[in-house]
Amino acid sequence: MTESQAAELRTAEQKGAEDDPKDPAMDGVGLSERDEHIVMALAKRMMEDSHVRTHYYVKVGVSAFLCALLLVIGVPVFMESRVTGSLAYTALGVVLVGFGLVLAVAVLVLLFRPPFEKK
């Protein structure tokens, strides 16, 4: 490598270091590049954990809502079908209540086995 190529390489490295976007909160902290990398990795991990938690709570909420909805609709359908003697509505009521109970079990499993570690 010639002296001019080495000088160009150093100039390119310095220019690249100046072009790197720095977090204004990190100015003056005095962290090494390795420490900055670790901090950025931790921040990324925290964002991913936040996304997982949000997705988890949405799943629990939607499952609980659908469970309640199926039970609220299924029980009256079943009761009314027994009064009128309609076998089709009886089966529909049983299916709705059955799916509601399956969703209730799914909500319980979700609540007792979260996909993240509790802090």
TIMI-2910 file (N, C-alpha, C, CB; in pm, 1 decimal, decimal comma, always signed):
<rs>
+----------+----------+----------+----------+----------+----------+----------+----------+----------+----------+----------+----------+------+
!      n_x !      n_y !      n_z !     ca_x !     ca_y !     ca_z !      c_x !      c_y !      c_z !     cb_x !     cb_y !     cb_z ! resn !
+----------+----------+----------+----------+----------+----------+----------+----------+----------+----------+----------+----------+------+
!    +86,0 !   -116,4 !     +0,0 !     +0,0 !     +0,0 !     +0,0 !    +90,8 !   +123,0 !     +0,0 !    -97,9 !     -0,4 !   +123,2 !  Met !
!    +61,2 !   +213,8 !    -84,4 !   +144,5 !   +332,8 !    -92,9 !   +100,8 !   +434,2 !    +11,3 !   +138,1 !   +394,1 !   -233,5 !  Thr !
!   +182,6 !   +535,6 !    +29,1 !   +153,9 !   +639,6 !   +128,2 !    +27,0 !   +717,3 !    +92,7 !   +272,6 !   +735,8 !   +139,8 !  Glu !
!     +5,2 !   +742,2 !    -36,8 !   -114,2 !   +816,6 !    -77,9 !   -241,8 !   +734,3 !    -55,9 !   -102,9 !   +857,6 !   -225,7 !  Ser !
!   -233,3 !   +602,5 !    -78,3 !   -349,9 !   +516,3 !    -55,3 !   -382,3 !   +510,3 !    +93,6 !   -324,7 !   +373,6 !   -110,7 !  Gln !
!   -278,4 !   +504,2 !   +177,4 !   -300,7 !   +501,9 !   +321,5 !   -364,0 !   +632,6 !   +367,7 !   -168,7 !   +477,1 !   +396,2 !  Ala !
!   -317,9 !   +744,8 !   +311,5 !   -374,6 !   +874,1 !   +348,3 !   -520,7 !   +882,9 !   +305,4 !   -293,6 !   +988,3 !   +285,3 !  Ala !
!   -552,4 !   +832,4 !   +186,1 !   -691,0 !   +832,3 !   +138,6 !   -778,7 !   +744,7 !   +228,1 !   -698,0 !   +783,1 !     -7,6 !  Glu !
!   -725,4 !   +630,5 !   +271,2 !   -800,3 !   +540,8 !   +358,3 !   -830,1 !   +607,6 !   +492,0 !   -722,9 !   +410,3 !   +380,2 !  Leu !
!   -728,4 !   +674,6 !   +550,9 !   -749,1 !   +744,5 !   +677,7 !   -851,6 !   +856,5 !   +662,0 !   -616,4 !   +801,3 !   +729,8 !  Arg !
!   -845,5 !   +928,2 !   +551,5 !   -939,7 !  +1036,3 !   +525,5 !  -1082,2 !   +981,4 !   +512,0 !   -899,4 !  +1113,1 !   +398,1 !  Thr !
!  -1095,2 !   +869,9 !   +441,0 !  -1227,9 !   +807,6 !   +424,0 !  -1281,4 !   +758,5 !   +557,7 !  -1220,9 !   +690,1 !   +323,6 !  Ala !
!  -1195,5 !   +702,8 !   +643,3 !  -1239,3 !   +655,7 !   +774,6 !  -1284,7 !   +772,1 !   +861,2 !  -1126,6 !   +578,6 !   +844,6 !  Glu !
!  -1210,1 !   +882,3 !   +858,2 !  -1246,8 !   +998,8 !   +937,5 !  -1378,5 !  +1058,2 !   +888,1 !  -1135,3 !  +1104,2 !   +932,7 !  Gln !
!  -1394,5 !  +1063,5 !   +756,3 !  -1518,2 !  +1116,0 !   +699,5 !  -1636,1 !  +1025,6 !   +735,5 !  -1505,9 !  +1129,9 !   +546,5 !  Lys !
!  -1614,0 !   +893,7 !   +729,9 !  -1719,7 !   +799,0 !   +766,5 !  -1757,2 !   +811,7 !   +913,0 !  -1676,0 !   +656,0 !   +736,6 !  Gly !
!  -1655,8 !   +837,1 !   +997,9 !  -1684,9 !   +853,5 !  +1140,2 !  -1764,3 !   +981,0 !  +1164,2 !  -1555,1 !   +855,6 !  +1222,3 !  Ala !
!  -1738,0 !  +1086,3 !  +1083,8 !  -1812,7 !  +1210,4 !  +1099,6 !  -1954,6 !  +1196,8 !  +1047,9 !  -1742,3 !  +1323,9 !  +1028,1 !  Glu !
!  -1976,7 !  +1111,5 !   +948,9 !  -2109,2 !  +1095,4 !   +888,7 !  -2200,5 !  +1005,9 !   +972,0 !  -2095,9 !  +1038,4 !   +749,0 !  Asp !
!  -2145,5 !   +928,0 !  +1065,8 !  -2227,3 !   +838,1 !  +1146,3 !  -2325,0 !   +919,1 !  +1229,6 !  -2139,3 !   +749,1 !  +1236,7 !  Asp !
!  -2454,6 !   +884,3 !  +1223,4 !  -2550,6 !   +956,7 !  +1306,9 !  -2532,8 !   +915,2 !  +1452,5 !  -2696,3 !   +930,2 !  +1259,8 !  Pro !
!  -2512,9 !  +1011,4 !  +1537,6 !  -2496,0 !   +985,9 !  +1680,0 !  -2622,7 !  +1028,2 !  +1752,2 !  -2372,0 !  +1061,0 !  +1736,6 !  Lys !
!  -2654,9 !   +955,7 !  +1857,3 !  -2768,4 !   +990,0 !  +1939,8 !  -2730,3 !  +1110,7 !  +2025,2 !  -2812,5 !   +869,5 !  +2027,9 !  Asp !
!  -2806,8 !  +1219,7 !  +2022,5 !  -2770,1 !  +1337,5 !  +2100,4 !  -2764,5 !  +1308,9 !  +2250,3 !  -2868,2 !  +1449,4 !  +2073,5 !  Pro !
!  -2839,9 !  +1213,7 !  +2297,5 !  -2837,6 !  +1180,5 !  +2439,4 !  -2706,8 !  +1113,6 !  +2478,7 !  -2954,7 !  +1090,1 !  +2474,3 !  Ala !
!  -2637,1 !  +1056,9 !  +2381,1 !  -2512,3 !   +986,0 !  +2409,9 !  -2391,0 !  +1078,9 !  +2405,5 !  -2493,2 !   +872,0 !  +2311,0 !  Met !
!  -2408,1 !  +1203,9 !  +2358,5 !  -2295,8 !  +1297,4 !  +2351,0 !  -2245,5 !  +1329,8 !  +2490,6 !  -2336,7 !  +1426,5 !  +2277,5 !  Asp !
!  -2117,4 !  +1327,7 !  +2508,0 !  -2056,2 !  +1364,4 !  +2634,8 !  -2059,0 !  +1254,4 !  +2738,8 !  -2123,7 !  +1483,9 !  +2689,2 !  Gly !
!  -2111,1 !  +1138,7 !  +2706,6 !  -2116,8 !  +1029,7 !  +2802,9 !  -1982,2 !   +960,7 !  +2812,2 !  -2225,7 !   +929,1 !  +2764,8 !  Val !
!  -1909,4 !   +956,9 !  +2702,4 !  -1776,5 !   +897,4 !  +2702,5 !  -1777,6 !   +746,3 !  +2691,5 !  -1704,2 !   +936,7 !  +2825,9 !  Gly !
!  -1868,3 !   +691,4 !  +2614,0 !  -1875,0 !   +547,1 !  +2595,0 !  -1785,9 !   +507,5 !  +2477,9 !  -2021,1 !   +500,9 !  +2571,1 !  Leu !
!  -1728,6 !   +390,9 !  +2491,2 !  -1650,7 !   +339,5 !  +2379,9 !  -1746,9 !   +285,5 !  +2273,3 !  -1551,2 !   +228,8 !  +2427,6 !  Ser !
!  -1692,7 !   +252,4 !  +2156,9 !  -1777,7 !   +198,6 !  +2050,1 !  -1843,4 !    +68,5 !  +2093,5 !  -1695,9 !   +176,0 !  +1922,1 !  Glu !
!  -1771,0 !    -12,6 !  +2166,6 !  -1826,3 !   -140,9 !  +2213,6 !  -1942,3 !   -116,3 !  +2309,5 !  -1716,4 !   -226,2 !  +2283,1 !  Arg !
!  -1924,3 !    -19,4 !  +2400,7 !  -2032,0 !    +12,2 !  +2494,2 !  -2153,5 !    +68,9 !  +2422,6 !  -1983,4 !   +110,8 !  +2599,2 !  Asp !
!  -2129,4 !   +154,1 !  +2322,1 !  -2240,4 !   +208,5 !  +2245,1 !  -2315,1 !    +97,4 !  +2172,0 !  -2190,1 !   +313,3 !  +2145,4 !  Glu !
!  -2240,6 !     +0,0 !  +2120,1 !  -2303,1 !   -112,8 !  +2051,7 !  -2390,9 !   -191,8 !  +2149,7 !  -2195,2 !   -204,8 !  +1988,8 !  His !
!  -2341,7 !   -211,0 !  +2270,1 !  -2418,0 !   -285,4 !  +2371,5 !  -2544,9 !   -209,1 !  +2408,5 !  -2331,5 !   -310,4 !  +2498,1 !  Ile !
!  -2532,8 !    -77,9 !  +2425,9 !  -2649,0 !     +3,8 !  +2460,5 !  -2753,3 !     -0,6 !  +2348,6 !  -2606,3 !   +149,3 !  +2488,1 !  Val !
!  -2706,6 !     +9,7 !  +2224,8 !  -2799,8 !     +4,6 !  +2111,8 !  -2866,8 !   -132,5 !  +2102,3 !  -2726,5 !    +36,9 !  +1980,2 !  Met !
!  -2792,0 !   -239,2 !  +2128,9 !  -2850,1 !   -374,0 !  +2126,1 !  -2955,3 !   -389,5 !  +2235,2 !  -2740,3 !   -480,8 !  +2142,8 !  Ala !
!  -2927,6 !   -334,5 !  +2353,4 !  -3026,1 !   -341,8 !  +2462,1 !  -3151,7 !   -262,4 !  +2428,9 !  -2965,2 !   -290,4 !  +2592,6 !  Leu !
!  -3133,9 !   -145,8 !  +2366,6 !  -3250,4 !    -65,4 !  +2329,0 !  -3334,6 !   -139,1 !  +2225,4 !  -3206,4 !    +72,0 !  +2274,1 !  Ala !
!  -3268,4 !   -204,6 !  +2129,8 !  -3341,4 !   -281,8 !  +2028,7 !  -3416,5 !   -397,3 !  +2093,2 !  -3245,2 !   -334,9 !  +1921,1 !  Lys !
!  -3352,9 !   -463,9 !  +2188,9 !  -3416,3 !   -576,1 !  +2257,4 !  -3539,1 !   -529,5 !  +2336,4 !  -3315,6 !   -645,2 !  +2351,1 !  Arg !
!  -3527,1 !   -412,4 !  +2399,0 !  -3640,4 !   -360,0 !  +2474,8 !  -3757,7 !   -327,3 !  +2382,9 !  -3598,9 !   -235,4 !  +2553,4 !  Met !
!  -3729,7 !   -275,8 !  +2263,2 !  -3835,9 !   -247,3 !  +2167,3 !  -3904,0 !   -376,3 !  +2122,0 !  -3779,8 !   -171,4 !  +2046,1 !  Met !
!  -3824,7 !   -481,3 !  +2098,0 !  -3882,6 !   -609,6 !  +2058,2 !  -3968,9 !   -666,8 !  +2169,8 !  -3772,2 !   -709,3 !  +2020,5 !  Glu !
!  -3920,8 !   -657,3 !  +2295,5 !  -3999,3 !   -706,4 !  +2408,8 !  -4130,3 !   -629,7 !  +2421,8 !  -3918,7 !   -695,3 !  +2538,8 !  Asp !
!  -4124,7 !   -499,4 !  +2397,3 !  -4245,2 !   -417,4 !  +2404,0 !  -4346,8 !   -463,3 !  +2299,5 !  -4210,6 !   -268,8 !  +2383,5 !  Ser !
!  -4297,6 !   -493,8 !  +2178,5 !  -4385,8 !   -541,6 !  +2072,1 !  -4448,4 !   -676,2 !  +2109,2 !  -4308,3 !   -553,8 !  +1939,9 !  His !
!  -4368,7 !   -765,0 !  +2166,9 !  -4419,8 !   -896,7 !  +2206,5 !  -4525,6 !   -882,0 !  +2315,6 !  -4304,5 !   -987,5 !  +2255,6 !  Val !
!  -4500,7 !   -795,1 !  +2411,8 !  -4598,5 !   -774,3 !  +2518,6 !  -4729,7 !   -717,7 !  +2464,0 !  -4541,3 !   -680,4 !  +2625,1 !  Arg !
!  -4720,0 !   -619,6 !  +2375,8 !  -4840,3 !   -560,1 !  +2317,9 !  -4920,4 !   -665,3 !  +2241,1 !  -4803,2 !   -442,6 !  +2224,9 !  Thr !
!  -4851,2 !   -744,7 !  +2159,5 !  -4917,4 !   -850,3 !  +2082,5 !  -4983,6 !   -950,7 !  +2176,2 !  -4816,6 !   -921,8 !  +1990,1 !  His !
!  -4918,8 !   -985,2 !  +2286,3 !  -4971,0 !  -1081,1 !  +2383,8 !  -5099,7 !  -1027,8 !  +2446,7 !  -4865,7 !  -1110,3 !  +2493,3 !  Tyr !
!  -5098,1 !   -901,9 !  +2491,0 !  -5215,9 !   -847,0 !  +2557,0 !  -5331,7 !   -830,5 !  +2459,2 !  -5182,6 !   -712,9 !  +2621,7 !  Tyr !
!  -5303,6 !   -800,8 !  +2334,0 !  -5409,8 !   -792,5 !  +2233,4 !  -5472,2 !   -931,0 !  +2212,8 !  -5354,3 !   -736,7 !  +2098,8 !  Val !
!  -5387,4 !  -1035,0 !  +2205,9 !  -5441,6 !  -1171,0 !  +2189,4 !  -5529,7 !  -1209,9 !  +2307,2 !  -5327,6 !  -1272,9 !  +2173,9 !  Lys !
!  -5486,2 !  -1179,1 !  +2428,4 !  -5566,7 !  -1213,3 !  +2546,1 !  -5698,6 !  -1136,9 !  +2544,3 !  -5489,1 !  -1182,7 !  +2676,0 !  Val !
!  -5694,8 !  -1009,1 !  +2511,0 !  -5816,6 !   -928,1 !  +2508,1 !  -5915,4 !   -974,6 !  +2403,5 !  -5782,2 !   -784,2 !  +2483,5 !  Gly !
!  -5867,3 !  -1002,4 !  +2282,8 !  -5956,3 !  -1047,5 !  +2175,1 !  -6014,9 !  -1184,9 !  +2208,6 !  -5880,1 !  -1053,0 !  +2040,1 !  Val !
!  -5933,8 !  -1274,1 !  +2262,0 !  -5983,3 !  -1407,5 !  +2297,2 !  -6087,9 !  -1400,2 !  +2407,0 !  -5868,0 !  -1497,3 !  +2341,2 !  Ser !
!  -6064,7 !  -1317,0 !  +2508,0 !  -6162,3 !  -1303,5 !  +2616,4 !  -6292,7 !  -1243,2 !  +2564,7 !  -6105,0 !  -1216,6 !  +2729,9 !  Ala !
!  -6281,8 !  -1142,4 !  +2476,2 !  -6402,2 !  -1081,2 !  +2419,4 !  -6482,3 !  -1181,8 !  +2337,9 !  -6364,8 !   -961,4 !  +2332,1 !  Phe !
!  -6414,7 !  -1257,2 !  +2251,0 !  -6485,5 !  -1356,6 !  +2169,6 !  -6546,7 !  -1466,5 !  +2255,0 !  -6391,0 !  -1417,8 !  +2067,2 !  Leu !
!  -6476,4 !  -1505,8 !  +2360,3 !  -6529,9 !  -1607,5 !  +2452,9 !  -6661,3 !  -1558,2 !  +2513,3 !  -6426,9 !  -1639,8 !  +2566,0 !  Cys !
!  -6658,5 !  -1436,7 !  +2566,1 !  -6779,6 !  -1381,6 !  +2627,5 !  -6891,0 !  -1366,1 !  +2524,5 !  -6749,5 !  -1246,2 !  +2693,1 !  Ala !
!  -6856,6 !  -1320,1 !  +2405,9 !  -6957,3 !  -1302,4 !  +2300,8 !  -7023,4 !  -1435,3 !  +2263,8 !  -6893,6 !  -1239,3 !  +2176,4 !  Leu !
!  -6942,6 !  -1538,5 !  +2245,1 !  -6999,1 !  -1669,6 !  +2209,3 !  -7087,7 !  -1724,6 !  +2320,4 !  -6887,0 !  -1769,4 !  +2178,5 !  Leu !
!  -7047,1 !  -1705,7 !  +2444,5 !  -7130,3 !  -1754,7 !  +2555,8 !  -7258,9 !  -1673,8 !  +2569,0 !  -7051,9 !  -1749,2 !  +2687,7 !  Leu !
!  -7250,4 !  -1541,6 !  +2550,6 !  -7369,5 !  -1456,7 !  +2562,3 !  -7469,8 !  -1487,2 !  +2451,0 !  -7330,0 !  -1308,0 !  +2558,4 !  Val !
!  -7420,1 !  -1522,4 !  +2333,6 !  -7510,9 !  -1556,7 !  +2223,3 !  -7555,8 !  -1702,5 !  +2232,1 !  -7442,6 !  -1530,8 !  +2087,8 !  Ile !
!  -7464,0 !  -1791,5 !  +2267,8 !  -7493,0 !  -1934,8 !  +2265,3 !  -7593,8 !  -1980,5 !  +2369,2 !  -7367,6 !  -2010,6 !  +2284,1 !  Gly !
!  -7585,7 !  -1928,2 !  +2490,0 !  -7676,8 !  -1972,5 !  +2597,1 !  -7821,8 !  -1935,6 !  +2564,5 !  -7635,5 !  -1909,8 !  +2732,5 !  Val !
!  -7852,6 !  -1810,7 !  +2525,2 !  -7993,1 !  -1781,8 !  +2491,1 !  -8043,8 !  -1860,9 !  +2370,1 !  -8009,5 !  -1633,7 !  +2463,9 !  Pro !
!  -7956,7 !  -1882,7 !  +2271,6 !  -7999,1 !  -1962,7 !  +2155,6 !  -8035,4 !  -2103,7 !  +2201,9 !  -7886,6 !  -1967,8 !  +2046,6 !  Val !
!  -7953,5 !  -2161,8 !  +2286,5 !  -7980,8 !  -2296,1 !  +2337,4 !  -8110,3 !  -2298,3 !  +2418,9 !  -7863,1 !  -2345,7 !  +2423,4 !  Phe !
!  -8127,7 !  -2198,8 !  +2506,4 !  -8248,4 !  -2196,1 !  +2590,6 !  -8375,2 !  -2177,7 !  +2507,3 !  -8238,0 !  -2083,6 !  +2694,5 !  Met !
!  -8367,8 !  -2089,9 !  +2408,7 !  -8485,4 !  -2066,7 !  +2323,2 !  -8517,7 !  -2189,9 !  +2238,9 !  -8462,0 !  -1945,2 !  +2231,4 !  Glu !
!  -8412,8 !  -2260,7 !  +2196,0 !  -8436,2 !  -2379,5 !  +2114,4 !  -8502,8 !  -2490,1 !  +2194,8 !  -8305,3 !  -2429,8 !  +2055,6 !  Ser !
!  -8476,1 !  -2495,0 !  +2322,9 !  -8540,0 !  -2597,3 !  +2405,9 !  -8689,2 !  -2567,4 !  +2422,6 !  -8471,2 !  -2605,6 !  +2544,1 !  Arg !
!  -8723,6 !  -2438,7 !  +2425,1 !  -8864,3 !  -2399,0 !  +2439,9 !  -8941,1 !  -2430,8 !  +2312,1 !  -8876,0 !  -2248,0 !  +2473,6 !  Val !
!  -8880,3 !  -2400,5 !  +2195,6 !  -8950,2 !  -2423,1 !  +2069,4 !  -8936,3 !  -2565,9 !  +2019,5 !  -8899,0 !  -2328,3 !  +1964,7 !  Thr !
!  -8841,4 !  -2639,2 !  +2071,3 !  -8821,8 !  -2777,6 !  +2029,9 !  -8744,9 !  -2791,8 !  +1900,2 !  -8953,5 !  -2844,8 !  +2016,2 !  Gly !
!  -8666,8 !  -2692,9 !  +1864,5 !  -8591,1 !  -2696,8 !  +1739,8 !  -8454,4 !  -2760,6 !  +1764,1 !  -8575,1 !  -2554,4 !  +1680,8 !  Ser !
!  -8433,1 !  -2872,0 !  +1694,3 !  -8306,2 !  -2942,7 !  +1711,4 !  -8190,1 !  -2866,3 !  +1646,9 !  -8315,9 !  -3083,4 !  +1651,8 !  Leu !
!  -8214,9 !  -2796,4 !  +1537,2 !  -8108,6 !  -2721,3 !  +1469,7 !  -8057,1 !  -2608,4 !  +1559,5 !  -8159,7 !  -2663,9 !  +1335,5 !  Ala !
!  -8148,5 !  -2534,3 !  +1622,2 !  -8104,8 !  -2427,4 !  +1711,8 !  -8040,6 !  -2482,1 !  +1838,3 !  -8222,0 !  -2338,4 !  +1748,2 !  Tyr !
!  -8082,8 !  -2598,5 !  +1881,6 !  -8017,1 !  -2660,8 !  +1996,6 !  -7872,3 !  -2692,5 !  +1962,9 !  -8091,7 !  -2789,0 !  +2039,8 !  Thr !
!  -7850,1 !  -2748,1 !  +1845,8 !  -7713,7 !  -2780,4 !  +1804,1 !  -7630,4 !  -2652,6 !  +1788,6 !  -7715,4 !  -2859,8 !  +1671,4 !  Ala !
!  -7690,4 !  -2548,8 !  +1731,9 !  -7619,3 !  -2422,4 !  +1716,3 !  -7580,4 !  -2364,6 !  +1852,3 !  -7705,4 !  -2322,1 !  +1638,7 !  Leu !
!  -7671,9 !  -2368,5 !  +1947,1 !  -7642,6 !  -2318,3 !  +2081,7 !  -7531,3 !  -2397,6 !  +2148,0 !  -7767,7 !  -2322,9 !  +2168,5 !  Gly !
!  -7534,1 !  -2529,3 !  +2132,6 !  -7430,1 !  -2613,9 !  +2191,7 !  -7294,5 !  -2583,8 !  +2127,2 !  -7465,7 !  -2764,1 !  +2175,2 !  Val !
!  -7293,0 !  -2567,5 !  +1996,2 !  -7166,3 !  -2537,8 !  +1927,1 !  -7111,4 !  -2402,5 !  +1972,3 !  -7186,3 !  -2538,6 !  +1773,1 !  Val !
!  -7197,1 !  -2300,9 !  +1980,9 !  -7151,2 !  -2169,3 !  +2024,6 !  -7096,5 !  -2173,6 !  +2167,1 !  -7265,1 !  -2068,1 !  +2015,6 !  Leu !
!  -7165,3 !  -2240,5 !  +2255,8 !  -7117,3 !  -2252,1 !  +2394,3 !  -6988,2 !  -2333,2 !  +2398,9 !  -7224,9 !  -2317,7 !  +2484,5 !  Val !
!  -6981,0 !  -2439,2 !  +2319,6 !  -6858,2 !  -2520,3 !  +2317,2 !  -6737,6 !  -2440,2 !  +2270,6 !  -6876,9 !  -2641,3 !  +2226,8 !  Gly !
!  -6753,7 !  -2363,3 !  +2162,4 !  -6642,7 !  -2279,8 !  +2115,0 !  -6608,1 !  -2171,2 !  +2216,8 !  -6678,0 !  -2215,7 !  +1979,6 !  Phe !
!  -6708,6 !  -2119,2 !  +2285,4 !  -6682,2 !  -2020,8 !  +2389,8 !  -6599,1 !  -2079,3 !  +2502,3 !  -6812,3 !  -1966,6 !  +2444,9 !  Gly !
!  -6630,8 !  -2204,5 !  +2539,6 !  -6552,9 !  -2270,1 !  +2646,5 !  -6411,4 !  -2303,2 !  +2600,4 !  -6623,5 !  -2398,5 !  +2693,0 !  Leu !
!  -6395,3 !  -2339,3 !  +2473,6 !  -6260,2 !  -2364,1 !  +2420,5 !  -6178,3 !  -2235,6 !  +2424,4 !  -6266,8 !  -2419,2 !  +2275,4 !  Val !
!  -6238,8 !  -2123,9 !  +2388,1 !  -6168,3 !  -1996,1 !  +2395,4 !  -6137,6 !  -1957,2 !  +2540,1 !  -6251,0 !  -1886,4 !  +2328,3 !  Leu !
!  -6224,3 !  -1993,5 !  +2633,3 !  -6196,5 !  -1965,5 !  +2774,4 !  -6071,7 !  -2041,5 !  +2820,4 !  -6318,1 !  -2003,5 !  +2862,5 !  Ala !
!  -6060,1 !  -2165,4 !  +2777,1 !  -5941,0 !  -2244,6 !  +2810,4 !  -5818,0 !  -2182,4 !  +2745,3 !  -5957,9 !  -2392,2 !  +2764,6 !  Val !
!  -5832,1 !  -2134,8 !  +2621,6 !  -5719,1 !  -2070,9 !  +2552,2 !  -5674,2 !  -1944,8 !  +2625,3 !  -5757,5 !  -2036,5 !  +2407,1 !  Ala !
!  -5768,3 !  -1866,8 !  +2676,6 !  -5732,3 !  -1746,9 !  +2752,5 !  -5657,6 !  -1785,3 !  +2879,6 !  -5857,9 !  -1664,3 !  +2787,1 !  Val !
!  -5703,0 !  -1888,0 !  +2946,8 !  -5633,4 !  -1932,2 !  +3068,3 !  -5491,7 !  -1979,5 !  +3037,5 !  -5712,0 !  -2044,6 !  +3136,7 !  Leu !
!  -5475,4 !  -2053,2 !  +2929,7 !  -5340,9 !  -2098,3 !  +2890,8 !  -5252,9 !  -1978,2 !  +2858,0 !  -5348,0 !  -2194,5 !  +2769,1 !  Val !
!  -5305,8 !  -1879,8 !  +2785,4 !  -5228,6 !  -1759,4 !  +2753,7 !  -5188,6 !  -1684,7 !  +2880,7 !  -5309,3 !  -1666,9 !  +2661,6 !  Leu !
!  -5279,3 !  -1677,5 !  +2975,9 !  -5248,6 !  -1603,2 !  +3098,3 !  -5142,7 !  -1672,4 !  +3183,7 !  -5374,7 !  -1583,9 !  +3179,8 !  Leu !
!  -5144,3 !  -1803,7 !  +3187,3 !  -5048,6 !  -1875,1 !  +3271,9 !  -4917,8 !  -1908,2 !  +3201,7 !  -5110,5 !  -2001,3 !  +3322,0 !  Phe !
!  -4909,7 !  -1888,0 !  +3070,9 !  -4785,5 !  -1912,0 !  +2996,5 !  -4755,0 !  -1794,2 !  +2904,6 !  -4795,3 !  -2042,6 !  +2914,4 !  Arg !
!  -4714,2 !  -1681,9 !  +2961,1 !  -4681,8 !  -1566,4 !  +2875,3 !  -4554,6 !  -1594,3 !  +2795,0 !  -4664,2 !  -1437,2 !  +2960,8 !  Pro !
!  -4542,1 !  -1534,3 !  +2676,2 !  -4424,9 !  -1561,5 !  +2591,5 !  -4302,9 !  -1479,7 !  +2629,8 !  -4458,7 !  -1534,8 !  +2447,4 !  Pro !
!  -4306,3 !  -1411,4 !  +2742,9 !  -4193,7 !  -1329,6 !  +2785,9 !  -4167,0 !  -1359,8 !  +2932,9 !  -4221,9 !  -1177,1 !  +2763,4 !  Phe !
!  -4049,8 !  -1319,6 !  +2978,7 !  -4012,1 !  -1342,3 !  +3117,0 !  -4068,9 !  -1230,1 !  +3203,7 !  -3858,2 !  -1351,0 !  +3131,5 !  Glu !
!  -4122,3 !  -1266,6 !  +3318,4 !  -4174,0 !  -1164,3 !  +3410,0 !  -4055,6 !  -1101,4 !  +3481,3 !  -4276,3 !  -1224,9 !  +3513,1 !  Lys !
!  -4067,3 !   -969,8 !  +3500,5 !  -3958,4 !   -896,6 !  +3566,0 !  -3988,4 !   -872,0 !  +3710,3 !  -3932,5 !   -765,3 !  +3496,7 !  Lys !
+----------+----------+----------+----------+----------+----------+----------+----------+----------+----------+----------+----------+------+
</rs>
